[in-house]
Amino acid sequence: MADTVTDSVIPDRYTDLLTRPLFVHLGTLGADGSPRVTPMWHEYDGEFIRFTTTTDRVKYRNVTADPRVAISVNDPEAPYRYLEVRGVVERIEPDTEGEFFDVLARRYGLEYEKPVGDVARRVVLVVRPERVTHQG
């Protein structure tokens, strides 16, 4: 099976990998250029992929210095079927009430006492996909 590379748009037959509550891996670049990869909750609305984090985390510092990111996700039922997305953090939105965290917590089945403890530092990373690679 060969990898297929396409520009910007997520192919329809791979959108399920972003609309199902699967953990994705978010890759960012450190100040020294070294990669950092973190498993993440996410939400995809057909245009943007959104993540939640806090302003004291390394991934936040990384994307504020260099907004380029890579995201990968594979299908747990067919592990060789995957989607890799390269894009940029187009904007960072405050989530000081924890509303987006709540959306993701429900999506991923986390029960917790509201508000989330780090709500004052919480933000939403909004990623615009630019290129994708997929297989399977």
C-alpha positions in Angstrom: 0.0 0.0 0.0 1.5 3.3 -1.0 0.9 6.5 0.9 -1.1 9.2 -0.9 -0.4 12.9 -0.5 -3.1 15.5 -1.2 -3.3 19.2 -0.6 -5.5 20.9 2.1 -8.7 18.9 2.1 -9.4 15.9 4.2 -10.6 13.2 1.8 -14.2 12.1 2.6 -13.3 8.5 3.2 -10.9 9.5 6.0 -13.1 12.1 7.8 -14.4 9.3 10.1 -10.9 9.2 11.7 -11.4 12.8 12.8 -15.1 12.7 13.6 -14.9 9.6 15.8 -13.6 10.1 19.4 -10.2 8.7 18.7 -7.0 10.0 20.2 -4.8 11.8 17.7 -1.1 12.5 18.0 -0.2 16.2 17.8 3.4 17.0 16.7 4.9 20.4 17.5 8.4 21.8 17.1 10.5 23.0 20.1 12.6 26.1 20.1 15.7 24.0 19.1 13.8 22.3 16.3 13.2 19.0 18.0 9.8 17.4 17.6 7.4 16.7 20.4 4.4 14.4 20.0 1.4 14.3 22.4 -1.7 12.2 22.3 -4.7 14.5 22.3 -8.4 14.9 22.4 -9.7 16.8 19.4 -12.8 18.0 17.5 -13.1 18.4 13.7 -15.8 20.6 12.2 -15.1 19.9 8.5 -12.7 22.9 8.3 -10.6 23.1 11.4 -9.2 20.7 14.0 -9.4 22.0 17.5 -7.5 21.0 20.6 -7.5 22.2 24.2 -4.4 22.9 26.3 -3.1 25.3 28.8 -0.7 28.2 28.5 1.8 26.6 30.8 2.3 23.5 28.6 5.2 22.9 26.3 2.9 22.4 23.3 1.4 25.8 23.8 4.9 27.4 23.9 5.9 25.5 20.9 2.9 26.6 18.7 3.2 30.2 19.8 6.8 30.2 18.6 6.2 28.1 15.5 2.6 27.4 14.5 3.4 24.4 12.2 2.0 21.1 13.4 1.4 17.6 12.3 -1.4 15.3 13.4 -1.7 11.6 12.9 -4.5 9.1 13.7 -4.9 5.5 12.8 -8.0 3.4 12.7 -8.1 1.0 15.7 -10.0 -1.6 13.6 -7.6 -1.4 10.7 -4.3 -0.1 12.1 -2.6 0.3 8.6 -5.4 2.8 7.7 -4.3 6.2 8.8 -4.4 9.9 8.2 -1.6 12.4 8.7 -2.4 16.1 8.6 0.1 18.9 8.3 -1.2 22.4 9.1 -0.8 25.5 11.1 -2.3 26.8 14.3 -4.3 29.6 12.7 -5.5 31.1 16.0 -5.5 30.5 19.7 -8.8 31.2 21.5 -9.3 31.6 25.3 -11.4 29.0 27.0 -11.4 30.5 30.5 -14.8 29.1 31.3 -13.8 25.6 30.2 -16.6 25.3 27.7 -14.5 23.6 25.0 -12.9 21.3 27.5 -16.5 20.3 28.5 -17.3 19.5 24.9 -14.3 17.3 24.6 -14.8 15.7 28.0 -18.3 14.6 27.0 -17.0 13.4 23.6 -14.4 11.2 25.2 -16.5 10.1 28.2 -14.6 11.8 31.0 -16.7 12.6 34.1 -15.2 15.3 36.3 -16.1 18.0 38.7 -16.7 21.3 36.8 -15.0 23.6 36.2 -11.8 21.9 35.2 -9.0 22.8 37.7 -6.8 24.7 35.2 -9.7 26.7 33.6 -8.0 30.1 34.0 -5.1 29.0 31.7 -7.1 27.0 29.2 -7.0 27.8 25.5 -8.2 26.3 22.2 -5.7 25.6 19.4 -7.4 26.0 16.1 -5.6 24.2 13.3 -6.1 24.7 9.6 -5.2 21.5 7.7 -2.9 22.2 4.7 -1.7 18.8 3.4 -2.7 15.3 4.2 -1.1 11.9 3.7 -3.3 8.8 4.0 -3.2 5.1 3.5 -5.7 2.2 3.7 
